């Protein structure tokens, strides 16, 4: 399989995973305040303030492990429109693979 096909599949698949996080963020808000809710009120508010301060451009950091997933959930909670969300996340995820592919090929290719 060609490297470009692998890069495309990885980018699309990773972006689709982030879209699932976005939908979870949009849906989970209704359960806020319940005892079993996975994020404390203070942590959710702090994340929301941070996202509001820096805006949708923070989604360009969605490629980062752990932190990136949290960003995509918060974007859903804060009702970031889906099209700009998908565009920025796709750019971030693809950028990561564009950088990692030649490095990986250098060591393992």
N, C-alpha and C positions, 0 to 999 in steps of 0.2 A: 504494500500500500504506500502511496506517495506521502511524503512529509506534508505537503499542502493539504491533502485530504485529512490527515490526522489533525493538523492544526485547525482546520475548519470544524471537524467533528468535536474536538475538545472545546473550542470556543463556543459553539452553539450549545453543546450539552451543559457547559458550565453556566452560560447565560440563562438557559432554561431552569436550572436549579435555583438561580437567583430570583427568577420570576416566581417560582414557588414560594420562596421566602417573602417576596413582596405581597403575594396573596395572603400568606399566613399573617403578616403584619397588619393587613387591612382587616382581617377577620378576627384576630385575637383581641383587638381593642375592646370588644364587647364583654370580654371576661376579666378586664382590668379590675383590680380590687378584690378579686376572689382569693381565698386563702391559698389555693394551689397554683395560682398564676406564677409562671416561671421567672418573672422579673419583678423586683420590688418597685414600688411606686416611685421612690427616690431615684433609683437607677434609670428607670424609664424616662422620668422627667429630665434628668441630667443629659441623657442621650438625645432626647428631643430638643433641648436647648442648644446643644452642640450642633445638631443637624440644621436647626433653624438659623444658627449663626453663620455657618459656612455654606449652607445650601446644597443644592443638587450636585454641585461639582465635587462634593466629597465622594460621590459614587465612583469617581475615577480611582479611588482607593479600594474598591470592592474586590480587587484581585488579591488583597492581603489575606493570609490565613486567619481564621477566627474573626478578626475585626471586620473583615469584608462582609461576612455573613450577617453580622449584627447591623451593619449599615443598611443592608438590603431589607432587613426586617423593619428597621426604623423608618426607612423610606415608605414602606407600605403603611405603617401606623400613621405617618404624617400625610398620607394621601398624595404622595408624589405621583403625577400623571404617568401612566404606563409607558407611553412612547419615549419621552425623554429618559425615563428610567432605563428602558431596554437599550437605548442608544448608548448611554454613558457606560452602562455595565458591559455591554458588548465590546466597546472600545477598550475598557480596562482589562477584561479577561483575554481578549485577543492580543493586546499589547504584552501581557505577561508571557503568553505562549510564543510570540514572535521573538522575545528576548531569550526565553529558556530553550527554544528549539536548537539554535546553533551551539549553545553551551553544552546541551545534552549530547548532540551529535559529535562534538569535539571529544568528549570523554567516553561515550559509549557507542559511537557510530563506526 
